[in-house]
Structures are given as structure tokens and as C-alpha cells.
């Protein structure tokens, strides 16, 4: 690498003192979209290595702490990963200074060249994309997966001064980043411009920020037509909806009243645009507990999350290091109350003490992904760091917060964004509908989780309908007689695979409920298992329905619902359902394909679709009808959502 630093002048004394310190203390330079606003925080302190989040002591009152969480910290949740030695770091801040953007930008910027390449070449990555769609999404292992590859290069002579110069280049070139940052501790540098919030918590209000869908600006520049095509692209829309569902699952765990989706909006970056939602709820959980529960964002792993980690481990040859981890700042007031801000570690380069650079990027793969388009997306996502490394001049469109669209074009884009919400469940966009109505006198409902946290959203909806609800994992023992209703939840997998321990266990549970006295509901995978127990065939779909919204006929009513399935029970006149007790079973199915949408017996109802999904406009009404039928409740006022 040939490098040249242009002499700078002005108010950079704090940074200069760091560079002149022979001990090379741990430090961070951070520009955040919140908190410091148009400023850069300079943090210095002592960096310590930890095994677990619980091993990190909270900062003292009126103190602050920077936490760097690698991907392999998934071990704390027992989730799949490649161990790679990346360390969990806490930087206890001992000195903090704030600079303006102009002050932080004064001084040398990066001027050099870099030669490197992706560890997985384009053809190899495209083949992986095809394999994931064919062997994972199409076989029911999940709705979407994020598969990464890494740009690698050697940067001889890379040092702290060079890292600061690279940070300045990013600060000047990139726009729309949530955090632009440089973090240094012994033998390591992380430098990047992440567009995506991981989680914030201030005064009990918690936010997450699912971002998905990518528009790479063409060489000729941004046009209204290009933006409109992006906003109308079904694949990009599906990507965003699926990650919103997945992060609503997460927030439903620690927000007693659930979370509300606000948006969508466009996040304008220097070379890319994304679509995004902000999810907001209230929680009294501490940051380390929130962080553990949200390791890590589905936007950079996939969904359902638990099985997505297995798929990522299967197709990515090595560990992710710090990619898709979290960089978080914890601050306490004089009374020790926490406020937290954090970003996802994407669009970031990890450079070690001998100048080995690794820049990891990924693409979200869905049922209709095009392999070469996903190849191009990974290259586009790497471009901000690579442009900063290249030392190229800033183009005319960089440094601007928004693209050069006319007011009329902005207005049309806003209309297209707002129209997307008309296709979503108001239960998740209107917090009034989620006020819990459960009481000690309400029915007691048990929800069984089959490795898909959609069960947490089911819990929120059932509570809103007046029930007291608990969630357990499928492997836990329980006594059905302690509950008024059991809900057998969704999960990834092949319902015909009797070698799968989860399928065997859920089959055992549903078989017992089918001939028992406690009414039950079955959703998605559990519905498919119920179909088999009723002697109905369950077949793999030629094209999976992962993240598909559709209007269907459902027991005499037209309903708009969301599907996440690669298998379906099939209704046929020559193969009617047979209940083990000989009682009648009613079937709701697609009249053309025979695909079963729902079943109803004396003591059960089932749905192939997900009534709890944000895609299910009529989901709450369907759940309400099921509860009324199974629990012999009086018909209440109809609810929307």
C-alpha cells in the first residue's frame, strides 16, 4: 500500500495526543445519528476481554462504556456458529471529548491503494445462493438467509495514524450512516459506517431498526424512475416485511405490550439506498439482557433465527469475526440509570496489528433471489469502505443527505412507501390494538415454541384477546390439564421427516391433544403435522410460500394472510381426513390446488398461514374466532388487525 497523508490544521489536538501516545491506548472515534448529532465523540479508556456479557461490570454512575460483541458470542444462546477467537471487549471510558464534524475532519485523509479480493469468488458465491434457495428455503428450513463473503487484503505499514485517516475519509464520503466509527484496542482496528441501529434503550423506551431491500445507485446517477422501480420491487418488499416480522418476534419477548412498527422510510446512503422501519416498545430489561436476547439481528442472519444460524454455519466456511455483531455505548446518569445506543457491525473493516484487512458483507436470500444480483449486492455493500481505501476523489453525489429528486418525485416516493402499510396488520402498526386485555379470570393458554419465535407474537395477540398466556419450548414437559387451551406453534423443518427429534416430539404432543380433553390450535408446521395425523398427505411445494401475502377463502370468508411454508397439506376427495376418534373434521382449502389453509374439529382449529404475522391483515379476527369456538366464549365486538 502506497500511502500519503495530507497535512492538516485546526482543532485536532485530542486526536493528535492519541496518536502521539506511545502506549497506544484503547480509543474510539464515533459519529452517531443520535445523541451527539453532528459531532464526533472521542473516547479513551481501558479495554478488557470477557467471556460472557454477564461478566462485564456495568459502568459507574455518570460513566460510560463501549462494548464490542463478536458474532461467536452466539455461544451464550447456544446457537450455531464457527468459533474463531474473536473476543468480547469492554472499553471503560476514562476520558471523553466531543469534536464537531469539521474539527474531526481536519487533518490527513487516507490516500493510498489496496489490492485484494473476495474469499469466495463471484461464481462460488452464486452457486451458494442457488444451493441455499434449492436446499434450504425450498425445503422449509427458513424464509430467508443472509450469506456472507469477505473482501481480504494486506495493508503493509497500517498503523493508528492510517486508521484515523481512513475514518476521516469515511466521515467525509459516507452519508446516512447510523454510526461512523473507528475503534482501536490492542492489535485490532474496527472502522466502518453502519447504516443500521441494533437496539436503543432510553428511559424504558426500546427501539430496533430493521433495514432491508437495497437499491444500488447506477453510474449515471439516481433517478425518480429508479427509486420507484425499487419501491415497487416485490423481492425488496418481501425482504423488508420478513425482517420486520423477525424483529417483532424479538421485541415481543421483552416488551410486555409488544412493539409498534413505524415507517417505512428510505435510508439514503452515499452509494446505496435501503428501506427501513423503526420498531418501538417499552421494556425494563437491562442492556446486557436486551443484547443477549437480540443476538443477532435477522437482517444479517435470516429467519427463523435459530435455524438460520445453522444454515449460515453450513454455508459459510469460516467464522464471521466481528461482522454482524454489535458495537454499543452504555451511559449512566448520576443515579446509575442506563441509556443505550448501538449499531450492527456491518459495512465495517476489521484490520489487525499487521495490516490484514477483512471486510465482510452479505446479501439476503429469499425464494426469488437471482444469484448474480446477490453477487452484485455484496460488492455494492463493500463499496463505501473500498472507496475510502482507494483514495478516490469524492463524487458529486457524495456527502449529500438526499439524492437530487424533484419535489414531485419525493412526493410519489412517499406515496409508494405509505401504500405499503395498507398491506400490513394494524395490530402491529397501531399500539392501541395491543393493550393487553388479559386478566386473572381470563382463560389460561399455553403456547408451544417449535424453534420459531413467532410464538412470542402469538402470545401478544392472544393476550390482547383477554387470555393469560405462557410460552414453553417444545422439548419441555407440561401438563395440558393446567390450561384451557394449548397452541402448537410454527417452526422450520420438514413435517414428513420422522427422524427429526422436533417433528417426533410435536407429533407426540399433537397426537395426545387430538384425543384429549383440552382444546388446541396448530399453526404452520404444527398444522402440517396435524394433517398427517388425520391421514392427509403433506407435500413439498414446487415454489415455497416464504413471506407470501395472499387473499384466500377461509371457512366462508375472504381473508388476507401471510404464509411462510414450503410444505402443504393436500385435500382430495379420495383422501378425506380421518380423526382417530371418528369425529368430523372440516377442511378449508384452495379449490384449484387442494392446498389446505385450515382445519376445524370438535376440539381444534389449525392454520397453514401465520395469523400473528404483520402480513396477516385478518390474523387477529381469525384468532378471535378460534378462541370463541374452542372456549365457547360469547361473540365480542370484532377487532381489526
C-alpha positions, 0 to 999 in steps of 0.5 A: 500500500502506497500511502500519503497523508495530507497535512492538516490544521485546526482543532485536532489536538485530542486526536493528535495526543492519541496518536502521539501516545506511545502506549497506544491506548484503547480509543474510539472515534464515533459519529452517531445519528443520535445523541451527539448529532453532528459531532464526533465523540472521542473516547479513551479508556481501558479495554478488557476481554470477557467471556460472557456479557454477564461478566462485564461490570456495568459502568459507574454512575455518570460513566460510560462504556463501549462494548464490542460483541463478536458474532461467536458470542452466539455461544451464550444462546447456544446457537450455531456458529464457527468459533474463531477467537474473536473476543468480547471487549469492554472499553471503560471510558476514562476520558471523553471529548466531543469534536464537531464534524469539521474539527474531526475532519481536519487533518490527513485523509487516507490516500493510498491503494489496496489490492485484494479480493473476495474469499469466495469468488463471484461464481462460488458465491452464486452457486451458494445462493442457488444451493441455499434457495434449492436446499434450504428455503425450498425445503422449509428450513427458513424464509430467508438467509443472509450469506456472507463473503469477505473482501481480504487484503494486506495493508503493509505499514497500517498503523493508528495514524492510517486508521484515523485517516481512513475514518476521516475519509469515511466521515467525509464520503459516507452519508446516512450512516447510523454510526461512523466509527473507528475503534482501536484496542490492542492489535485490532482496528474496527472502522466502518459506517453502519447504516443500521441501529441494533437496539436503543434503550432510553428511559424504558423506551426500546427501539430496533431498526430493521433495514432491508431491500437495497437499491444500488445507485447506477453510474449515471446517477439516481433517478425518480424512475429508479427509486420507484422501480425499487419501491415497487420491487416485490423481492425488496418488499418481501425482504423488508416485511420478513425482517420486520416480522423477525424483529417483532418476534424479538421485541415481543419477548421483552416488551410486555405490550409488544412493539409498534412498527413505524415507517417505512422510510428510505435510508439514503446512503452515499452509494446505496439506498435501503428501506427501513422501519423503526420498531418501538416498545417499552421494556425494563430489561437491562442492556446486557439482557436486551443484547443477549436476547437480540443476538443477532439481528435477522437482517444479517442472519435470516429467519427463523433465527435459530435455524438460520444460524445453522444454515449460515454455519453450513454455508459459510466456511469460516467464522464471521469475526466481528461482522454482524455483531454489535458495537454499543455505548452504555451511559449512566446518569448520576443515579446509575440509570442506563441509556443505550445506543448501538449499531450492527457491525456491518459495512465495517473493516476489521484490520489487525496489528499487521495490516490484514484487512477483512471486510465482510458483507452479505446479501439476503436470500429469499425464494426469488433471489437471482444469484448474480444480483446477490453477487452484485449486492455484496460488492455494492455493500463493500463499496463505501469502505473500498472507496475510502481505501482507494483514495478516490476523489469524492463524487458529486453525489457524495456527502449529500443527505438526499439524492437530487429528486424533484419535489414531485418525485419525493412526493410519489416516493412517499406515496409508494412507501405509505401504500405499503402499510395498507398491506400490513396488520394494524395490530402491529402498526397501531399500539392501541390494538395491543393493550393487553386485555388479559386478566386473572379470570381470563382463560389460561393458554399455553403456547408451544415454541417449535424453534420459531419465535413467532410464538412470542407474537402469538402470545401478544395477540392472544393476550390482547384477546383477554387470555393469560398466556405462557410460552414453553419450548417444545422439548419441555414437559407440561401438563395440558390439564393446567390450561384451557387451551394449548397452541402448537406453534410454527417452526422450520423443518420438514413435517414428513421427516420422522427422524427429526427429534422436533417433528417426533416430539410435536407429533407426540404432543399433537397426537395426545391433544387430538384425543384429549380433553383440552382444546388446541390450535396448530399453526404452520408446521404444527398444522402440517403435522396435524394433517398427517395425523388425520391421514392427509398427505403433506407435500413439498411445494414446487415454489415455497410460500416464504413471506407470501401475502395472499387473499384466500377463502377461509371457512366462508370468508375472504381473508388476507394472510401471510404464509411462510411454508414450503410444505402443504397439506393436500385435500382430495376427495379420495383422501378425506381426513380421518380423526382417530376418534371418528369425529368430523373434521372440516377442511378449508382449502384452495379449490384449484390446488387442494392446498389446505389453509385450515382445519376445524374439529370438535376440539381444534382449529389449525392454520397453514398461514401465520395469523400473528404475522404483520402480513396477516391483515385478518390474523387477529379476527381469525384468532378471535374466532378460534378462541370463541369456538374452542372456549365457547366464549360469547361473540365480542365486538370484532377487532381489526388487525 
